Amino acid sequence: MNKIAETEKWVQAKLANDTTGHDWQHIDRVRRNAVLLYKKEGGNREVIELAALLHDVVDDKLVEDVEKAYEEVWEWLKSHQVEEENCKHIVHILQTMSFKGGNRPAMATLEGQIVQDADRLDAIGAIGIARTFMYAGAKGTALYDENIAVRSEMTEEEYRHGKSTAIAHFYEKLLKLTALMNTQTARSLAQERHTYMKEFLVQFKKEWNYHYENADC
């Protein structure tokens, strides 16, 4: 039994209809990021790869019953002969890796740090920009509103349900992620993506505030 291949199929089926940017393509990019980081940083590859593949099937943004989702993951892992210690490790990673307004404890293991970094890398840069607007559109969130202040500190409830915009999300989360990377490899990879996001925001604000009567053309 190929645990990885079987898990790929299971996750693909679960996320087949996602329109929020947490689709199979996102999962596969995170898994590939995680394997790259593993090759540089080390760790338990089975734990890393399975946690990367499963990290969104228990996300409260995507599932209605989180407790049931975790039960399904546990049963899936056990039925595919994943050792109990590895099952516990994977579930702990899934429980800890989400940003949630910066209210999560730090990752305790290298494997968890790698999976968290892999997910965060896919949240920034050009793909991160695209996914931000995809999620905002799916959830009916405004593109930008100058009258909605960027929030600096939030509870988990405020982060999930408070009023915000797609552009505010860059300041509330995405621009913070490079500094929060756990591994040196991820920090290095994040720099280019971080710079690209900052340049995008400068251009966005320039176009948003553009007035034709002042144009030199």
N, C-alpha and C positions, 0 to 999 in steps of 0.2 A: 504494500500500500504506500503510495506516494502522498505523504501528509500535506506537502506544500501544494501539489497539483490539485488535490481534492479540495483543499481550503480555497484555492483560487476560484474554482467553479462555484463553491458555496457562496463566497462573497460576491462574485459576479451576479449570481441570481438574486441575492438580497438587495443589491444596489442598482439593479438593471434599469429602474425607472427614475433614478435620482436626477434632479434638475438644479441642484444647489451648489454644484462644484465638488460634491463628495461622492462622485461616481467611481466606476471601476478604474478609469484612467488615472484619477487622483490616487487611488489605492496602489496601483502599479507603479506610479512615479515614486510614491513614498517608500514602497518596498525596494525599488532600485536605489533610491538614495540611501536607505538603511544598509543595503548590502555593500555599497561603496564605502560608507562610514565604517562598517564592520571590518572591511579589508584593511583599513588604515588604523583603526582603533582597537580591534580585537573583540572578544566577547563570545557568547554562545549564539551561533548562527541560527539554530532552530528557534530559539526564543525570540530573537530579533526579527526573523522573517515572518513567523506566525503572528507576532504582535503587530507588525506593520500591516499585514494583510487584514487583521481583524479589528483594527483600532476604531473604525467608524461604524461597525455594526452594533455597537453599544452606546453610541453618542446620543445624548439626550436631545440634540438638535434634530435627529433623524428618526428616532424610535419613540413610540408612545410609552412603552412599558420597559424601562431601563433594567429593572430587576429581572424580568423575564428574559431580556436580551442576554444578560450575563449568565443566566442559567443555561441558555441555549449554547453559548460559547463554551462553557465548562463541559457540558455534555458532548459537544462536538469534539473537543480536545481529547477527552477521556475515551470516546469511541474510536478515536484514531491513534490510540496507543501512545499518546504523549505522556511522558513521565509526570507523576503528580507534582513534584517540585517545580518542573517546568510549567505545568498548568497554573500553579499558584503565582509563579513569577510573571507569566503572561497577563493574567488577570490583574495583578498589581500594577503592571505597566499601563493597562487600559484604564484603570481607575485613576491614575495619577497624571496622565500626559496632557490633558486638555488645559487650555489657557484660563478660561472662565474668569476673565477680568484680572488675572494675576493672583488669584486666590488659592492656587494649588501649592502643596509642598514641593520641595525640590525632589527630583528623581534620585532614588537611593542606589541604583545599580547602573553599571555601564550599559547594559542592554537597554534599559529604560531610557537612558540619556540619548542613546543612538536613535531609537525609534522616535523620541520626542523631537530631536534635531531634524530627522528626516521629514517629519510632518511639517515642521516649521519652515524648512527650506521650500516646501511646496506652497507655503502661504505668502511668500514674498517674491519679489522680482516680477517679470512680465506675466508669468502664470499666476502669481499671487494677485496681481492687479485684475486679471481676467476673472479669476474665481471670486474676488470680492464683489464685482458687479453682477456676476451670475447669481451669487447668493442673495444680494440685495434685491435683485429683480424677482427671484423666487419667493422672497419673504415680504415683498411690497414695501421695502425700505427706500426712502428718498435718496436720490443721487447726492444732493448737496443742499444745505440750507444754512446760510450765513448766520441765521438767528438761533440755530441750535448749537450750544456750546460743546466743545470737546471735553469729555469727562476724563479727569486725571486719576481719580480713585473711585472704585466701584465695588459694591458687593457682587456676589455671583448673580443674585437676582436682578440687580440693576444692569449688569453686563448683558444678561440674556434678554431682558424685557424692557429696559429703559429706552427712551427715545434717542435715536442717533441717526447717522446717515452713512452712506457708503464711504464718502471721503473722510468723515470723522473716524471711521474704523481704522484708517491708516495710522492716525495719531494715537488712538486708544489701544491699539494692539500691534499692528504690523511693523511699525518703525521701532518698536521695542524689542522685536524678536532677535535681531542680530546680537545684541548685547546679552540676551538670555540663552544663547546657544551653549550647550554643555561641553562639546568637544572642540578641540582646536581645529580639526578638519572642517567641521561645520561652520565655525566662525570664519574661516578663510573663504569657504564657498559662498557664504552669505554676503560678503562685502560688496561684490559686484551687483547682486540683486538689490541690496539696500540702497546703493547709489542710484540705481535705475528708478526705484520707487520715488526717491526724493526729487529726481529730475522730472518725473512724470507729474508730481504734485505741483512743481513750479509751473510747468506748462499748462496744467489744468487751471490753476488760479489765473494765469495770464489770459487764457481764452475766456474764462468765466467773466472776467472783469473788463473784457475788451470793448472799446467804444469806437464805432466806425467814424464818428465825427473827428476823432483825434488821429486817425490813421494817416500815415504818410504814403499815399499811393495815388 
